[in-house]
Amino acid sequence: QYAPNTTQRLRWGGARTTKHYPRAVDRNRVKRRLREAVRPLLPSFHPGYDIVFLATNTGETRCSVEVIRRDIEHLARRALLLSL
């Protein structure tokens, strides 16, 4: 999900629920993989948006960082949030 903000800075975060990830170790693993997947894309995002990545599928604990990065890049391009 994304929305414009008034700060002209990009703010982003990730949400992981105990419903989809009941174990803390899985929530932390998803958090680390999401952070590593987003990091190289941050300079390409347009500033002035708040972006929240929702991890809702238990498959993310087994996905590689590259697969998550490609998914994020694909969704950001569709939403016209990337400047690449």
N, C-alpha and C positions, 0 to 999 in steps of 0.2 A: 504494500500500500504506500502511496505517496501523496503529498500535498505541498503546495507552495508555502514558504514561510516569509517572514518580513526581515530576516537577518542577512540575506544574501550570502549565507553560508550553507553548505551541505551538512545536514545532520542525519545520521543513520543509526539504526539499532536493529537488534534481532530479538525475536520473541520465541521462546520455547516453553511449552506448557507441560505440566505434570500429567495431564491427560494423555498426551502423545508420547512423552518421555518420563515415565514414572521414576526412573533411576537418575540420581544426580550425575553419575558418571556419564550417562548418555547425553544429558542436557549440556554438560560441560564440553563434551566431545563435539557436539553440533555447534556450540558457540565458538570453539577454536577453529573449526573448519570453515564456518561462515566468515569469521574475521580474516582468515588467510585467503579466502576466495575473493573477498571484496577489496582487500588492500591494493592490489595492482590496478583495479578499476577506478579507484577514488579520484585520481586526477582527471579522468575522462567524464565524470558526471557534471552536469550543469549545476552551478551553485544556486542557492535559494530554494532548496527543497528539503522536506523532512521525509525520510524513507524508512519504512519498517519492513524487515524481511521476516515472514512468518514461517517457521519450520513446523509443518504439520504432519509430515510423513515419517514413519520410523525408518525409512530407507536411508535417510541422511546420515545415520550413524555408520553405515557401510559405504557410502558414496565417497569417491575421491574428491579432493579439493578442486581438481580440474573440471570435473563434471558439474559441481556446484557453481563454479565460476562461469562456465558456459551457459548454464541455466539463467544465472543472474544477468549476464550480458545480453542474452536473448530477450529477456523480459524488459530490461532497461531500454533496449533499442526499440522495442514495440511501443513503449511508453514515451519515447523521444526524450529520454533523460540522459543519454550519452552524447558526447560531442564528437565521437570518432566517425 
